[in-house]
Amino acid sequence: MAEMGKETGKEMGKEMGKGVTAGKLASTMQKRLTRAQEKVMQKLGKADETKDTAFEETVSNFNKQMAEGARLQRDLRGYMTAVKAMHEASKRLQDCLAEMYEPDWFGKEEVDSMAEDTDMLWIDFHQKLVDSALINMDNYMAQFPDIKNRISKRDRKLVDFDSARHHMASIQKGKKKDEVKIAKAEEELGRAQKVFEEINTELQDELPTLWDSRVGLYVTTFQSLAGVTEKFHNEMGKLSHNLNDVMGKLEDQRHIKNDSKTKTPAKSEDAANHSAESGSIPKSPSKLDAPGAESNAVANGSSDSGDLPPGVLYKVKAMHDYAATDGDELEMKAGDVVLVLAFDNPDEQDDGWLLGVKESHWLANKNLSARGVFPENFTQRC
C-alpha cells in the first residue's frame, strides 16, 4: 500500500504539471486508487472478478494479429530497402558498361538506351511496390493503436464496474440501512455499468471483424506484390535478352575485324589443298577447258568433274557459323556444304576469300545464282 501511495503521488505531480485543476486531479487520482485497491482485493481472492472468456479470446487474437502485422510491415520495409539497394547496384553496373563501351563498337546507342531503360524500370518497380503494398500495409497497421487503447480503457471500466458492484453489496449488507448511501451507490453502479457495457459492446463487434480482415489484407498485399514483381522481371528479361544479342554481335564484329587485319588467314593443313600455291586464285571454268586444264584442276583441288555441277571447282564444308556483313557475302552455318566457283575477274578476289554457292541451293534450284564470297579459313575441304 505504501508503494501504491508513492505511485499515486507521482501521478498527481505529473497531472499538476499539465495544468489540470485540483478538483479534477483529485477525482482522477481517487479513481486510480480505487482501481488499484480493487485489483489487490481480486488478486487476494477477497473480491470476485467479472470474467468474459469469449472477449478474452478476441483480445488474444487481436494481440496475435497486431504482432503478425508488425512483423509483415517490418519485413516488407526490409524488402523495399533491398530493392532500392539492388537498383543502386544495377545502375552502377549499367553506367560502368556504358562508360567503357567505345563509340565504334556495335550497338553503342542500344547499350546507352538499355542503361536508361533499366534505371527507369527499377524506379517504377520500387514505386509500384510502395503504392500497392507498403501504403496499404501502413494503413492497416494504423488502426491498432487506437483499438489497443480502447481495450485498455475497457479493462479499466470493468474494474470500475466491479468496484461499484462490490461497494453496493457492502452497503446493502450493512446493519444500518442508509438510503442516501444506497441510492448514491446504485447511481454509481448504474453509471459504471453503462460506460463499461458501451465500450464492451463496441469492441465485441469490432474485434472479430478486424480479425477476419487480416485474410483480405494478406491476399491484397501478396497479389499486388506478385503482380508487380512478375511484370518487372518480364520487362527486365527483355532488356537482358537484348543486351545478350548486342554482346553476341559485338563478338562477331571482333572476329571479322581480326580476320580482315590478317591478309593471309591461317589455314589448316586440309585447307591448304584448296590451292597448289599460297595466295593463288582459283581458275575460271573457261581455263579448265584450255590445254593443261587437267593440271590446273588438280592445282585448284578439284575432284572429278563428273561429280560436280558445271563451273564448280570443288566443295568445302563450313566449320563455323559466318554472319554476312555485306550484300555480296555468303552467310553460312556450321555444317553447310558450299560449291566453290571461280571469280569472273580474278583481280576481284581478296586474299583468303572464296566465291561459292550453297549446295542446298543448287540441289533445290539447279542454278548457281545465289553466290557470295566467304572467308576460306571458316571452311574445310570436303
C-alpha positions in Angstrom: 0.0 0.0 0.0 3.0 2.3 0.7 4.2 1.7 -2.9 0.7 2.4 -4.1 0.8 5.8 -2.3 4.1 6.7 -3.9 2.8 5.9 -7.4 -0.3 7.9 -6.8 1.9 10.8 -5.6 4.0 10.6 -8.8 0.9 10.6 -10.9 -0.5 13.7 -9.1 2.8 15.5 -9.8 2.6 14.7 -13.5 -1.0 15.8 -13.8 -0.4 19.1 -11.9 2.4 19.8 -14.4 -0.1 19.6 -17.2 -2.3 22.3 -15.8 -5.1 20.0 -14.6 -7.4 21.6 -12.0 -7.1 20.3 -8.4 -10.6 19.0 -8.3 -10.4 17.0 -11.4 -7.0 15.7 -10.4 -8.3 14.6 -7.1 -11.2 12.8 -8.8 -8.8 11.1 -11.3 -6.4 10.0 -8.5 -9.3 8.7 -6.5 -10.4 6.5 -9.4 -6.9 5.2 -9.9 -6.6 4.4 -6.2 -9.9 2.7 -6.1 -9.0 0.6 -9.2 -5.7 -0.3 -7.6 -7.4 -1.4 -4.4 -10.0 -3.4 -6.3 -7.2 -5.3 -8.2 -5.4 -6.1 -5.0 -8.6 -7.4 -3.5 -9.3 -9.6 -6.5 -5.7 -10.9 -6.6 -6.1 -11.8 -2.9 -9.4 -13.6 -3.6 -11.3 -11.3 -1.4 -13.4 -9.9 -4.2 -14.8 -11.7 -7.3 -13.8 -10.5 -10.8 -16.1 -10.3 -13.8 -14.8 -12.7 -16.5 -15.6 -12.9 -20.2 -13.8 -15.8 -21.7 -15.1 -15.1 -25.3 -13.9 -11.5 -25.1 -10.5 -12.6 -23.7 -10.1 -14.9 -26.7 -10.8 -12.0 -29.1 -8.2 -9.9 -27.3 -5.7 -12.7 -27.6 -6.4 -12.8 -31.4 -6.0 -9.1 -31.5 -2.6 -9.2 -29.9 -1.5 -12.0 -32.3 -2.9 -10.1 -35.3 -1.1 -6.9 -34.3 2.2 -8.8 -33.7 2.0 -10.6 -37.1 1.1 -7.3 -38.9 4.0 -5.5 -37.3 6.3 -8.3 -38.5 5.0 -8.2 -42.0 5.3 -4.4 -42.1 8.9 -4.6 -40.9 9.8 -7.3 -43.4 8.1 -5.5 -46.2 10.1 -2.4 -45.5 13.2 -4.5 -45.4 12.3 -5.9 -48.9 11.8 -2.3 -50.1 15.3 -1.4 -48.8 16.8 -4.4 -50.6 15.1 -3.4 -53.9 16.5 0.1 -53.6 20.0 -1.4 -52.9 19.6 -3.6 -56.0 18.6 -0.6 -58.0 21.7 1.3 -57.0 23.9 -1.7 -57.7 22.3 -2.3 -61.1 22.7 1.4 -62.0 26.4 1.4 -61.2 26.9 -1.7 -63.2 25.0 -0.4 -66.2 26.8 3.0 -66.0 30.1 1.2 -65.9 29.3 -0.7 -69.1 28.1 2.4 -70.9 31.2 4.4 -70.0 33.6 1.6 -71.1 31.7 0.9 -74.4 33.6 2.5 -77.2 31.8 4.6 -79.8 32.7 2.4 -82.8 31.6 -0.8 -81.1 28.4 -2.5 -82.4 25.3 -1.3 -80.5 26.7 1.7 -78.7 23.4 3.5 -78.8 21.5 0.4 -77.8 23.7 -0.1 -74.7 23.2 3.6 -73.6 19.4 3.2 -74.2 19.3 -0.1 -72.2 21.1 1.6 -69.3 18.4 4.3 -69.1 15.6 1.8 -69.5 16.9 -0.4 -66.8 17.2 2.5 -64.4 13.6 3.6 -65.1 12.4 0.0 -64.7 13.9 -0.2 -61.2 12.4 3.2 -60.2 9.0 2.2 -61.5 9.2 -1.2 -59.7 10.0 0.4 -56.3 7.3 3.0 -56.6 4.6 0.4 -57.5 5.6 -1.7 -54.6 5.2 1.3 -52.3 1.8 2.2 -53.8 0.3 -1.3 -54.0 1.7 -3.0 -50.9 3.5 -0.8 -48.4 0.9 2.0 -48.2 -1.9 -0.5 -47.8 0.1 -2.2 -45.0 0.7 1.1 -43.2 -3.0 2.0 -43.3 -3.9 -1.4 -41.9 -1.4 -1.1 -39.0 -2.5 2.5 -38.2 -5.8 1.2 -36.7 -4.2 -1.0 -34.0 -3.0 1.7 -31.5 -6.5 3.2 -31.1 -8.1 -0.2 -30.6 -5.4 -1.2 -28.2 -6.1 1.9 -26.1 -9.8 1.2 -26.1 -9.2 -2.3 -24.9 -7.1 -0.9 -22.0 -9.9 1.5 -21.3 -12.5 -1.3 -21.4 -10.3 -3.2 -18.8 -10.3 -0.1 -16.5 -14.0 0.4 -16.8 -14.5 -3.3 -15.9 -12.5 -2.7 -12.7 -14.7 0.4 -12.0 -17.8 -1.7 -12.6 -16.6 -4.5 -10.3 -15.6 -1.9 -7.6 -19.0 -0.2 -7.8 -20.7 -3.6 -7.6 -18.8 -4.6 -4.5 -19.3 -1.2 -2.9 -23.1 -1.6 -3.5 -23.1 -5.1 -2.0 -21.1 -3.9 1.0 -23.6 -1.1 1.8 -26.6 -3.4 1.4 -25.0 -5.9 3.9 -24.6 -3.2 6.5 -26.5 -3.4 9.7 -27.8 0.2 9.3 -29.6 0.9 6.1 -28.6 4.4 4.8 -31.0 5.0 2.0 -29.0 8.0 0.8 -25.8 6.0 0.5 -27.7 3.1 -1.1 -29.2 5.5 -3.7 -25.8 7.0 -4.4 -24.2 3.6 -4.7 -26.9 2.4 -7.1 -26.4 5.5 -9.2 -22.6 4.9 -9.3 -23.1 1.3 -10.2 -25.6 2.1 -13.0 -23.2 4.7 -14.4 -20.2 2.3 -14.2 -22.2 -0.5 -15.8 -23.4 1.7 -18.7 -19.9 3.0 -19.5 -18.4 -0.5 -19.4 -21.2 -2.1 -21.5 -21.0 0.7 -24.2 -17.3 0.2 -24.8 -17.5 -3.6 -24.3 -20.3 -3.9 -26.9 -18.3 -1.8 -29.5 -15.2 -3.9 -29.1 -17.2 -7.2 -29.2 -18.4 -6.0 -32.7 -15.1 -4.6 -34.0 -12.5 -7.2 -32.8 -14.0 -10.2 -34.7 -14.3 -8.1 -37.9 -10.8 -6.9 -37.5 -9.6 -10.5 -37.0 -11.3 -11.6 -40.2 -9.9 -8.6 -42.2 -6.3 -10.0 -42.0 -7.0 -12.6 -44.7 -8.1 -9.9 -47.1 -5.0 -7.9 -46.3 -2.7 -10.8 -47.0 -4.4 -11.6 -50.3 -4.3 -8.0 -51.5 -0.7 -7.4 -50.4 0.8 -10.5 -51.8 -1.3 -10.5 -55.0 -0.1 -6.9 -55.7 3.5 -7.9 -54.8 3.4 -10.9 -57.1 1.8 -9.0 -60.0 4.2 -6.0 -59.8 7.3 -8.4 -59.4 6.2 -10.6 -62.3 5.8 -7.6 -64.6 9.2 -6.2 -63.5 11.0 -9.5 -64.2 9.3 -9.8 -67.6 10.4 -6.4 -68.7 13.9 -6.9 -67.2 14.1 -10.2 -69.1 13.5 -8.5 -72.4 16.3 -6.0 -71.7 18.6 -8.8 -70.7 17.8 -10.6 -73.9 18.5 -7.5 -75.9 21.8 -7.0 -74.1 22.8 -10.6 -74.8 22.1 -10.1 -78.5 24.2 -6.9 -78.6 27.1 -8.7 -76.9 26.9 -11.5 -79.4 27.1 -9.2 -82.3 30.0 -7.3 -80.7 31.8 -10.6 -80.6 31.1 -11.2 -84.3 32.4 -7.8 -85.1 35.6 -8.5 -83.3 36.1 -11.7 -85.2 35.5 -10.0 -88.6 38.0 -7.2 -87.7 40.6 -9.7 -86.7 40.1 -11.6 -89.9 40.4 -8.5 -92.1 43.6 -7.5 -90.4 45.2 -10.7 -91.5 45.9 -10.6 -95.2 46.5 -14.3 -95.4 44.4 -16.0 -92.8 45.8 -19.1 -91.1 44.8 -22.3 -92.9 44.6 -25.8 -91.7 46.5 -28.5 -93.5 43.4 -29.6 -95.3 42.5 -26.0 -96.3 46.0 -25.7 -97.9 44.7 -28.2 -100.5 42.4 -25.5 -101.8 45.3 -24.1 -103.9 48.6 -25.5 -105.0 50.4 -22.3 -104.2 49.9 -19.8 -101.3 47.6 -17.0 -102.4 46.8 -18.5 -105.9 43.4 -17.6 -107.4 41.0 -20.4 -108.4 41.0 -20.9 -112.2 37.9 -19.9 -114.1 35.9 -22.7 -115.8 37.0 -21.5 -119.2 40.6 -22.1 -118.3 39.8 -25.7 -117.4 38.9 -26.4 -121.0 42.2 -25.0 -122.3 45.3 -27.1 -122.8 46.7 -28.1 -119.4 43.3 -27.9 -117.8 43.8 -31.2 -116.1 46.8 -30.0 -114.2 45.1 -26.7 -113.4 42.1 -28.5 -111.9 44.4 -30.6 -109.7 46.2 -27.4 -108.6 42.8 -26.0 -107.6 41.9 -29.1 -105.6 39.0 -30.0 -107.8 37.7 -33.5 -107.9 36.5 -35.5 -110.8 34.3 -33.0 -112.9 31.7 -35.7 -113.2 30.9 -35.4 -109.5 30.4 -31.6 -109.6 28.0 -29.2 -111.4 29.4 -27.4 -114.4 31.6 -24.5 -113.3 32.2 -25.8 -109.8 35.8 -26.2 -108.8 35.4 -28.2 -105.6 33.4 -28.5 -102.4 34.1 -27.2 -98.9 32.3 -27.6 -95.6 31.7 -24.7 -93.2 33.3 -25.5 -89.8 31.9 -22.4 -88.1 28.9 -20.1 -88.4 29.6 -17.0 -90.5 27.2 -14.0 -90.4 27.3 -11.9 -93.6 28.0 -8.3 -93.1 27.8 -7.1 -96.7 25.4 -7.8 -99.5 27.9 -9.7 -101.6 28.8 -12.1 -98.8 27.5 -15.7 -98.3 26.1 -16.5 -94.9 26.9 -19.9 -93.6 26.0 -22.2 -90.7 28.4 -24.8 -89.4 27.9 -28.0 -91.5 26.8 -26.2 -94.7 28.4 -27.6 -97.9 29.5 -24.9 -100.3 30.3 -25.3 -104.0 33.3 -23.2 -104.8 33.3 -21.2 -108.0 35.9 -19.2 -109.9 35.8 -15.4 -109.8 34.7 -13.8 -113.1 37.5 -11.4 -112.7 40.5 -12.9 -110.8 41.6 -9.4 -109.8 38.4 -9.1 -107.7 39.4 -11.9 -105.4 40.8 -10.8 -102.0 43.4 -13.0 -100.3 41.8 -15.6 -98.0 38.3 -15.2 -99.6 36.4 -17.6 -101.9 33.3 -17.4 -104.1 30.7 -20.0 -103.8 27.0 -21.1 -103.6 25.4 -23.4 -101.1 25.0 -27.0 -102.3 21.5 -27.0 -100.9 20.6 -24.1 -103.2 22.0 -26.0 -106.2 20.0 -29.1 -105.4 16.8 -27.2 -104.9 17.1 -24.8 -107.9 19.7 -26.2 -110.2 21.3 -22.8 -110.6 24.4 -21.0 -109.2 22.8 -17.6 -109.0 22.8 -17.3 -105.1 26.5 -16.9 -104.9 28.6 -14.9 -102.4 32.1 -14.6 -101.0 33.1 -16.1 -97.7 36.3 -16.4 -95.6 38.3 -19.5 -96.6 39.5 -20.2 -93.1 35.9 -20.8 -91.9 35.8 -23.9 -94.1 37.5 -27.2 -94.8 37.8 -29.3 -98.0 35.2 -32.0 -98.3 
